[in-house]
Amino acid sequence: MLQEATIKRLEKGLLGVANGLIKIVSHIAGKAPDGNTVILWEIFSRQSNRQGATYFVGYKPATGEWRCTCPDFQKRGQPCKHILMCQVYHQQRVEV
């Protein structure tokens, strides 16, 4: 079950994408220094900052680890709206 804070971030992220305020600019897959596959997304967001900011989301499938460079993730260490949007995007691509 998702925590209420996570649900709010997911809702905020979905609204941001629907309104064009959050965009996945690019994504790539490669190898991390430890040899594991890593997937990186470049996210541009104008939702919390009018000028916009670029964040990077990383995912290691082998460990299930997700990280983001945004202040929310750095402070809380919990999924932010950028991670949640990349999870939705990744899940759609995997299932297709």
C-alpha positions as CSV (number, residue, x, y, z in Angstrom):
1,M,0.0,0.0,0.0
2,L,1.3,3.4,-0.9
3,Q,1.8,6.0,1.9
4,E,-0.3,9.1,1.7
5,A,2.7,11.3,1.0
6,T,3.7,9.1,-1.9
7,I,0.1,9.2,-3.3
8,K,0.2,13.0,-3.2
9,R,3.6,13.1,-5.0
10,L,2.2,10.7,-7.6
11,E,-0.9,12.9,-8.1
12,K,1.3,16.0,-8.4
13,G,3.6,14.3,-10.9
14,L,0.7,13.1,-13.0
15,L,-0.7,16.6,-13.1
16,G,2.7,18.1,-13.9
17,V,3.1,15.7,-16.9
18,A,-0.5,16.3,-18.1
19,N,0.1,20.1,-17.9
20,G,3.5,19.9,-19.6
21,L,5.3,21.0,-16.5
22,I,7.3,17.8,-16.1
23,K,9.0,16.2,-19.1
24,I,11.3,13.3,-19.7
25,V,14.0,14.9,-21.9
26,S,16.0,11.7,-22.5
27,H,16.8,8.3,-21.1
28,I,19.7,5.9,-21.6
29,A,20.8,2.6,-20.3
30,G,24.4,1.7,-19.5
31,K,26.7,0.1,-17.0
32,A,27.5,1.5,-13.6
33,P,31.0,1.2,-12.2
34,D,30.0,-1.9,-10.3
35,G,29.1,-3.6,-13.6
36,N,25.3,-3.5,-13.0
37,T,22.9,-2.1,-15.6
38,V,21.7,1.4,-14.8
39,I,18.9,3.4,-16.5
40,L,19.1,7.2,-16.4
41,W,16.4,9.7,-17.1
42,E,16.9,13.4,-17.6
43,I,13.8,15.3,-16.3
44,F,13.0,18.9,-16.9
45,S,10.5,20.3,-14.4
46,R,8.8,23.7,-14.1
47,Q,6.3,22.6,-11.5
48,S,8.2,23.8,-8.4
49,N,10.4,26.4,-10.0
50,R,9.2,28.9,-12.7
51,Q,12.5,29.0,-14.5
52,G,12.6,25.2,-14.5
53,A,15.2,22.8,-13.3
54,T,16.9,19.7,-14.7
55,Y,17.0,16.6,-12.5
56,F,18.4,13.1,-13.1
57,V,16.7,9.9,-12.0
58,G,18.7,6.7,-11.9
59,Y,17.5,3.1,-11.5
60,K,19.5,-0.1,-11.0
61,P,17.3,-3.1,-11.9
62,A,19.5,-5.6,-10.2
63,T,19.0,-3.9,-6.8
64,G,15.7,-2.1,-7.4
65,E,17.4,1.1,-6.2
66,W,16.0,4.4,-7.4
67,R,17.6,7.8,-6.9
68,C,16.9,11.4,-8.0
69,T,19.0,14.6,-7.8
70,C,16.0,16.8,-6.8
71,P,15.9,18.5,-3.3
72,D,12.9,16.5,-2.2
73,F,14.6,13.1,-2.7
74,Q,17.9,14.4,-1.3
75,K,16.0,15.5,1.9
76,R,13.6,12.6,2.4
77,G,15.3,9.7,0.7
78,Q,11.8,8.6,-0.4
79,P,10.4,8.4,-4.0
80,C,9.8,11.9,-5.4
81,K,7.4,12.8,-8.2
82,H,10.3,12.5,-10.7
83,I,11.0,8.9,-9.6
84,L,7.3,8.1,-9.6
85,M,6.9,9.4,-13.1
86,C,10.0,7.4,-14.3
87,Q,8.6,4.3,-12.6
88,V,5.3,4.7,-14.5
89,Y,7.2,5.4,-17.8
90,H,9.5,2.4,-17.2
91,Q,6.7,0.0,-16.3
92,Q,4.8,1.0,-19.5
93,R,7.9,0.3,-21.7
94,V,8.5,-3.0,-20.0
95,E,4.9,-4.2,-20.4
96,V,4.6,-3.2,-24.0
